[in-house]
């Protein structure tokens, strides 16, 4: 169950980070969820990419661990 939750969290981080990065690339003035950082365009874009990467790694790791336990095929 723990790995299922971690895989869902990873997927949410992936989607949120990717959506934020795409939105920022289209509209440079709208910083989305990370507007509280006041990091500017480049800083916010880097944070969105890092959140996306963390989400991908977390979801992949959780999937592999669940697979090793026999919960996935």
C-alpha positions as CSV (number, residue, x, y, z in Angstrom):
1,X,0.0,0.0,0.0
2,X,2.9,2.4,0.8
3,X,4.3,2.0,-2.7
4,X,0.9,2.6,-4.3
5,X,0.6,5.9,-2.4
6,X,4.2,6.9,-3.3
7,X,3.5,6.1,-7.0
8,X,0.4,8.3,-6.9
9,X,2.4,11.1,-5.3
10,X,5.1,10.8,-7.9
11,X,2.5,10.9,-10.7
12,X,1.0,14.1,-9.2
13,X,4.4,15.7,-8.9
14,X,5.2,14.8,-12.5
15,X,1.9,16.2,-13.8
16,X,2.1,19.4,-11.7
17,X,5.7,20.1,-12.5
18,X,5.3,19.5,-16.3
19,X,2.1,21.5,-16.4
20,X,3.8,24.4,-14.6
21,X,6.9,24.3,-16.9
22,X,4.7,24.2,-20.1
23,X,2.5,27.1,-18.8
24,X,5.6,29.1,-18.0
25,X,7.1,28.6,-21.4
26,X,3.9,29.8,-23.0
27,X,3.2,32.7,-20.7
28,X,6.4,34.1,-19.2
29,X,4.5,36.3,-16.7
30,X,2.4,33.6,-15.1
31,X,4.4,31.6,-12.5
32,X,1.5,29.4,-11.4
33,X,1.8,27.4,-8.1
34,X,5.4,28.6,-7.6
35,X,4.7,32.3,-7.7
36,X,5.4,32.6,-4.0
37,X,9.1,31.9,-4.7
38,X,9.8,35.2,-6.4
39,X,12.6,33.5,-8.4
40,X,11.8,35.0,-11.7
41,X,11.4,33.1,-15.0
42,X,14.6,31.0,-14.9
43,X,14.3,30.1,-11.2
44,X,10.7,29.1,-11.5
45,X,11.4,27.0,-14.7
46,X,14.2,25.2,-12.9
47,X,12.0,24.4,-9.9
48,X,9.3,23.1,-12.2
49,X,11.8,20.9,-14.0
50,X,13.2,19.6,-10.7
51,X,9.7,18.8,-9.4
52,X,9.0,16.9,-12.6
53,X,12.2,15.0,-12.3
54,X,11.5,14.1,-8.6
55,X,8.1,12.9,-9.5
56,X,9.3,10.7,-12.3
57,X,12.0,9.2,-10.1
58,X,9.7,8.7,-7.2
59,X,6.9,7.0,-9.3
60,X,9.5,4.8,-11.1
61,X,11.1,3.8,-7.8
62,X,7.8,3.0,-6.2
63,X,6.7,1.0,-9.2
64,X,9.9,-1.1,-9.1
65,X,9.6,-1.7,-5.4
66,X,5.9,-2.8,-5.7
67,X,6.9,-5.0,-8.7
68,X,9.7,-6.6,-6.6
69,X,7.1,-7.4,-3.9
70,X,4.9,-9.1,-6.4
71,X,2.2,-6.3,-6.5
72,X,2.8,-5.5,-10.1
73,X,3.4,-7.6,-13.2
